[in-house]
Amino acid sequence: MAEQKQFKEMSFLDHLEELRWLLIKGTLAIIIGAAVAYNFSDFIFDTVIFGPKKGDFVTYKFFCEIATKYNLDQSFCAIDLPFELQNRTMEGQFTMLIWTSITVGFILSFPYILYLLWGFVSPALYQKERTNVKLFLTVSSFLFFLGVAFGYFVLTPMSINFLSNLSLSKEVKNSIDINSYIGLVKTTSLATGLIFELPIVIYFLSRFGIVSPQMLRDYRRYSIVIILIIAAIVTPPDIISQILVSIPLVILYEISIFISQFVYKKQES
């Protein structure tokens, strides 16, 4: 017999109250993380955010060595990227400081936010599933930080290198607004971190019957095509760079299919 759910039924207003406290606690956690980031703003901007702008960034060195070894495109071997950053508004740098601190605060507090989300959805799970909170937090946090690292060390420098070297004419000089540059770094890193949560999302969607393994298999070819297109856009015109970007995303999708199949088999048993 399938394991029965054992939890107290909650009214719609009770769920709204739980959601309200989740948002309040999550917001407070982000604010605390933002305060910590604010105190380390010099390191965050000079070393982290502006790191991919420098020619000696670790990713450029790595791809330069590969390109030199295998006689591939050597656009990553440039000493300096051909653009400068500009602040075009009076409050621009202050605004970037605040929003960047909030973004870093969200990243730092993400495991706690996951804990809050688990507490919100756990009443809909079986008793045995609700005891797996440590496993959930560990795996989810690992995937998120892995995704942020992948976005920052791989996708961000590739995008910056490609876009900064793209020239319509020699008459056009790249003077990039600071909002545009920092927005690219933040959005790419954060979005990739969230994308790497795909296996966790698929677990819950499969758990509640929204997606199925067969559905994921049916859309596999389209997903791979989309992944390859993205990889072709953000990488230099050589196959090795495209493979390095595509492989992690394809692996994530295949893991998601496996997880969905595992959930369905467990529900049928």
Secondary structure, 3 states (H helix, E strand, C coil): CCCCCCCCCCCHHHHHHHHHHHHHHHHHHHHHHHHHHHHCHHHHHHHHHCHHHECCCHHHHHHHHHHHHHCCCCHHHCCECCCEEECCCCCHHHHHHHHHHHHHHHHHHHHHHHHHHHHHHHHHCCHHHHCCHHHHHHHHHHHHHHHHHHHHHHHHHHHHHHHHHCCCCCCCCCEEEHHHHHHHHHHHHHHHHHHCCHHHHHHHHHHCCCCCHHHHHHCHHHHHHHHHHHHHHHCCCCHHHHHHHHHHHHHHHHHHHHHHHHHHHHHHC
